[in-house]
């Protein structure tokens, strides 16, 4: 047997075990720290999934908004207010008008009009801790508008504050 076939020395095995042990110790220390923070600041993203689905659908409608000012003051008996948002969106089959109604506590209604025919989507069971939503159009600069949505928790603190910006569109009148 020559010298290269004898294997590792005791010192080499000890050093590699020490390095491996250090990695394992760091792993366990970080895991324990994450566990402590998870207990201290719990986050339950699925506590009420309806709130998330409302925000996702509202964002989609605003991003698909049509024109430089897609917001309407009235449509089909609805009047725009801090609890009612009316906007025009573009789908693959043409323009649609969408009405978001936040007036009923714990319920959000989305009514979409396509050539006079309406389709409804309703989110029920929103948490009572979440006070009434407020939505509205805000001017971001001279030629652009965005949608702002706010909701407060039971203690009056701001729980949701989102500003959604429509996609950039080319105004045919500017050509």
Backbone torsions as a table, in degrees:
resi	resn	phi	psi	omega
1	UNK	NA	127.9	178.1
2	UNK	-90.9	175.3	-171.7
3	UNK	-64.2	-32.9	-177.1
4	UNK	-73.0	-18.9	-176.8
5	UNK	-94.8	0.7	-174.9
6	UNK	-78.1	-19.8	-179.5
7	UNK	102.5	-162.1	-176.4
8	UNK	-90.9	152.0	176.5
9	UNK	-81.8	166.2	179.4
10	UNK	-62.2	-35.7	179.2
11	UNK	-66.4	-42.5	178.9
12	UNK	-63.7	-41.9	178.1
13	UNK	-64.9	-41.0	-179.7
14	UNK	-64.2	-43.9	-180.0
15	UNK	-64.7	-45.3	-179.9
16	UNK	-64.8	-37.2	176.3
17	UNK	-66.1	-36.6	178.9
18	UNK	-66.8	-42.3	178.7
19	UNK	-65.1	-44.9	177.5
20	UNK	-61.5	-41.6	177.7
21	UNK	-62.6	-36.8	178.4
22	UNK	-65.6	-42.8	176.5
23	UNK	-61.5	-43.5	179.1
24	UNK	-63.6	-41.6	179.6
25	UNK	-63.1	-43.9	178.1
26	UNK	-61.8	-42.9	178.5
27	UNK	-58.7	-47.0	-179.0
28	UNK	-69.2	-36.0	178.2
29	UNK	-64.8	-45.3	178.9
30	UNK	-65.8	-38.7	178.1
31	UNK	-63.6	-43.8	178.7
32	UNK	-64.0	-38.8	178.9
33	UNK	-66.1	-42.5	177.4
34	UNK	-63.0	-38.8	179.1
35	UNK	-63.9	-41.7	177.7
36	UNK	-61.7	-44.8	179.8
37	UNK	-67.1	-35.0	178.2
38	UNK	-65.3	-37.0	177.0
39	UNK	-72.5	-36.4	-176.9
40	UNK	-74.1	-40.0	-177.8
41	UNK	-125.7	74.4	-177.4
42	UNK	-70.9	141.3	176.7
43	UNK	-126.3	121.2	178.6
44	UNK	-114.4	95.9	-177.0
45	UNK	-69.6	-18.9	-179.7
46	UNK	-102.1	17.4	179.5
47	UNK	-57.4	-45.6	175.1
48	UNK	-145.8	92.3	-176.4
49	UNK	-68.0	-14.7	-179.9
50	UNK	-64.1	-36.2	-179.7
51	UNK	-62.3	-44.3	178.2
52	UNK	-63.5	-39.8	-179.5
53	UNK	-68.8	-33.4	175.9
54	UNK	-63.9	-47.3	-178.3
55	UNK	-65.1	-37.4	179.6
56	UNK	-66.5	-45.3	179.5
57	UNK	-67.2	-39.3	178.0
58	UNK	-64.0	-42.1	178.0
59	UNK	-60.9	-44.6	179.8
60	UNK	-60.2	-43.6	179.9
61	UNK	-63.8	-41.7	-178.5
62	UNK	-69.3	-41.0	179.5
63	UNK	-63.5	-33.9	178.8
64	UNK	-87.3	9.5	-178.0
65	UNK	-60.9	152.5	-172.1
66	UNK	-110.4	128.2	173.3
67	UNK	88.1	178.9	-178.5
68	UNK	-77.3	-26.3	174.6
69	UNK	-136.3	88.3	-175.3
70	UNK	-82.4	0.6	-174.1
71	UNK	-87.2	137.3	-179.2
72	UNK	-113.7	151.3	178.5
73	UNK	-86.1	-30.9	-178.3
74	UNK	-144.3	150.4	171.7
75	UNK	-168.5	127.2	173.8
76	UNK	48.4	45.0	177.2
77	UNK	87.7	-6.1	176.6
78	UNK	-94.7	142.9	175.8
79	UNK	-122.5	132.5	-178.6
80	UNK	-61.5	136.8	179.1
81	UNK	-155.5	-179.2	176.8
82	UNK	-63.7	-16.4	177.4
83	UNK	-109.3	0.0	179.0
84	UNK	-131.4	125.3	177.8
85	UNK	-117.8	128.8	179.6
86	UNK	-122.2	123.0	178.9
87	UNK	-144.4	158.2	-179.8
88	UNK	-101.7	128.4	-179.7
89	UNK	-120.8	164.1	178.2
90	UNK	-112.9	127.5	173.2
91	UNK	-116.4	176.6	-178.5
92	UNK	-64.0	-25.4	-178.6
93	UNK	-103.0	14.1	175.0
94	UNK	127.8	-169.8	-179.0
95	UNK	-79.1	144.5	175.1
96	UNK	-137.0	151.5	174.7
97	UNK	-106.9	129.9	-178.1
98	UNK	-117.4	132.0	177.7
99	UNK	-114.9	123.4	174.8
100	UNK	-104.2	122.5	-176.5
101	UNK	-117.3	111.5	-179.6
102	UNK	-107.5	16.4	-172.8
103	UNK	-72.1	-30.4	-178.3
104	UNK	-86.8	129.7	-179.0
105	UNK	-66.3	129.6	177.9
106	UNK	81.8	-0.9	-177.9
107	UNK	-135.7	136.2	174.2
108	UNK	-123.0	130.4	179.3
109	UNK	-113.5	136.0	174.5
110	UNK	-120.8	116.5	-179.4
111	UNK	-115.9	123.9	-178.3
112	UNK	-111.7	128.1	-179.6
113	UNK	-107.0	125.8	175.8
114	UNK	-125.5	104.8	-177.5
115	UNK	53.2	47.0	176.4
116	UNK	85.0	-15.2	179.8
117	UNK	-92.7	128.8	-176.3
118	UNK	-103.5	147.1	172.8
119	UNK	-126.7	137.6	-176.9
120	UNK	-110.9	147.2	168.9
121	UNK	-134.8	130.4	-175.5
122	UNK	-126.6	131.9	173.6
123	UNK	-106.1	114.4	179.6
124	UNK	-108.3	163.5	174.5
125	UNK	75.3	26.9	174.4
126	UNK	-66.9	147.3	-173.8
127	UNK	-61.7	140.5	178.3
128	UNK	-67.8	-23.7	178.4
129	UNK	-64.0	-24.3	-178.9
130	UNK	-88.0	113.7	179.2
131	UNK	-68.4	178.3	-177.2
132	UNK	-56.1	138.4	174.8
133	UNK	-72.3	151.8	171.2
134	UNK	-126.0	128.1	178.6
135	UNK	-127.1	155.1	177.3
136	UNK	-176.9	165.1	177.2
137	UNK	-90.6	132.4	177.1
138	UNK	-123.3	142.0	179.5
139	UNK	-82.8	126.9	179.0
140	UNK	-94.5	-28.5	171.1
141	UNK	-161.2	-167.7	-173.2
142	UNK	-61.2	-31.3	-173.8
143	UNK	-120.8	12.5	-174.5
144	UNK	-135.3	147.3	-179.7
145	UNK	-127.6	156.0	177.6
146	UNK	-139.7	168.2	177.8
147	UNK	-109.1	130.6	177.9
148	UNK	-112.6	132.5	177.5
149	UNK	-126.4	132.8	-179.9
150	UNK	-131.2	148.0	171.8
151	UNK	-149.5	143.4	-179.7
152	UNK	-112.7	154.3	178.0
153	UNK	-86.7	-174.7	-174.8
154	UNK	-66.1	-19.4	179.4
155	UNK	-96.3	6.3	178.4
156	UNK	84.3	5.8	178.2
157	UNK	-83.2	148.8	179.2
158	UNK	-69.1	116.9	-178.9
159	UNK	-99.0	-36.5	179.1
160	UNK	-132.4	129.8	173.2
161	UNK	-147.0	100.4	-177.8
162	UNK	-123.0	144.3	172.2
163	UNK	-124.1	118.3	-179.3
164	UNK	-106.0	131.2	-177.8
165	UNK	-105.4	127.9	175.6
166	UNK	-65.1	157.9	174.8
167	UNK	-62.2	152.8	177.5
168	UNK	-69.8	133.1	178.1
169	UNK	-126.8	153.6	178.3
170	UNK	-93.7	125.7	178.9
171	UNK	-79.5	121.0	-178.8
172	UNK	-59.9	-27.0	-178.8
173	UNK	-70.9	-21.6	-177.5
174	UNK	-81.6	-9.4	-179.0
175	UNK	-79.1	NA	NA
